[in-house]
Amino acid sequence: MKIDEHIEALDAAGGGLADAAAAAGTDADVATCPGWRVRDLLRHTTMVHRWATAFVAEGHTSYHPDGGEPDLDGEELIAHFREGHALLVAALRAAPDTLECWTFLPAPSPLAFWARRQTHETTVHRADAESALPTGVPGPVDPVVAVDGIDELLRAFHARGRSRVRTPEPKTLRVRATDTGDVWTVRLSQEAPRTERDAAGPADCELSGPADRLYLTLWNRLPEGAVTVTGDASLARLWRETSGITWS
């Protein structure tokens, strides 16, 4: 995806998140994040948006702490979220391609990093907000966005040494998007996972399904059974138990 495509996806995801939150109410339980209510989701996500905006708009070239979660609720909190989201989108649209600032994952440029990272931060949390609605089911994710997000999760987040997805002996997990044809091979061991965009060689376990279902499953937002698991199901359970990405 190009930077402007990420920004458009971020814009849409933030609007969808706010609309779902308003419909559910800030006291509603977030089914995909046990222990959270919609107010917790909004407070967290608006904090992240404003933290990201500071890097893009102010050009911090080293780590800069977040400003903390707002002590707001109800309609005031929803309005605060919408404002912070709009500020982030505007900052990304206004930023030059030559932007220099701190990042924490590999990317072609700092601007490309923040546009991509905030797209998926917001898309995943949009799904969280939708899980608080009476249906309890997150809506679809554009397959192009989903494939990009799977790539970020597997080849960037879990390529870091802090990934907890480890196996005592080498194992191979394959991820196959049945609607787009994209395939990832994740090589597991006692070290951080190594992921390649291919289907070379046998796999101990394969997760397959539409890209958006895979995306939300890999982010642990859908229940077991949302995608097809073939082979050693213990690797799918290992992913669910150890792959969570935390703010701290």
Residue, then its C-alpha position, 0 to 999 in steps of 0.5 A: m500500500k502507498i502512503d496515501e492509501h494508508i491515510e485513507a484507510l486510517d481515516a475510514a477506520g477511525g470514523g468507523l471506530a467512533d461510530a461503533a463506539a457511539a452506537a454501543g455506548t462507552d459502558a458497553d463491554v468490548a468482547t474482543c478485549p476481555g476486561w475492557r469497556v468502550r471507554d477504555l478502548l477510546r481512551h487508549t486509542t486516542m492516547v495512541h493517536r495523539w502520541a503518534t501525531a506528536f512524532v509526525a507534526e513535531g518531528h521528535t527524532s528520539y522516543h517521546p512518551d505519550g501524554g496519558e489517557p484522558d479522564l473523559d467519558g460518554e459523548e465528551l470522550i467520543a468527541h475527544f477521540r474524533e478530534g485526536h483522530a482528525l488531528l492525526v490524519a491531518a498531520l500525516r496528510a500535511a507531512p513532507d515525504t522527507l519527514e525525519c522522526w523516531t520509529f520502531l519498525p522497519a519502513p521505507s520512511p518515517l512517514a510510511f511507518w506512521a501511516r501504516r502503523q496507525t492504519h492497523e492500530t485503528t483498524v484493529h481497534r475499530a473491530d474491537a468497537e464493533s465487537a461491543l455492538p449487539t451483534g458482537v461480530p467485527g465487520p469486514v476489513d478491505p482485503v488489501v488492508a488486511v494483507d498489508g496488516i498481516d505482513e506488518l504483524l508477521r514480518a515486522f512486529h514478530a521479527r523483533g527479538r521481543s516476540r514470544v512466539r517460540t518453539p523448542e524445535p523448529k516448526t513451520l506455520r503457513v498463513r494462506a489468504t484464500d481470496t487474494g492468493d497471498v501466502w506467508t511461511v513463518r519459521l518458528s524456533q527458539e529464536a524470533p520467528r522468520t517470515e517469508r512471502d512464499a509457500a516453499g516446502p512443507a508446513d507443520c500447520e496452516l491457517s487459511g481463509p479470507a484475508d480479513r478473517l486471517y488478519l483479525t484472527l492473527w491479532n486475536r480478535l476472532p474466536e478459534g474456528a474463524v479460519t481453517v486450521t490444518g496440521d498441528a493445531s498446537l501451533a495455532r494455539l501457541w500463536r493465540e497464547t503468545s503472540g499478543i502485542t502490548w502497549s508497554 
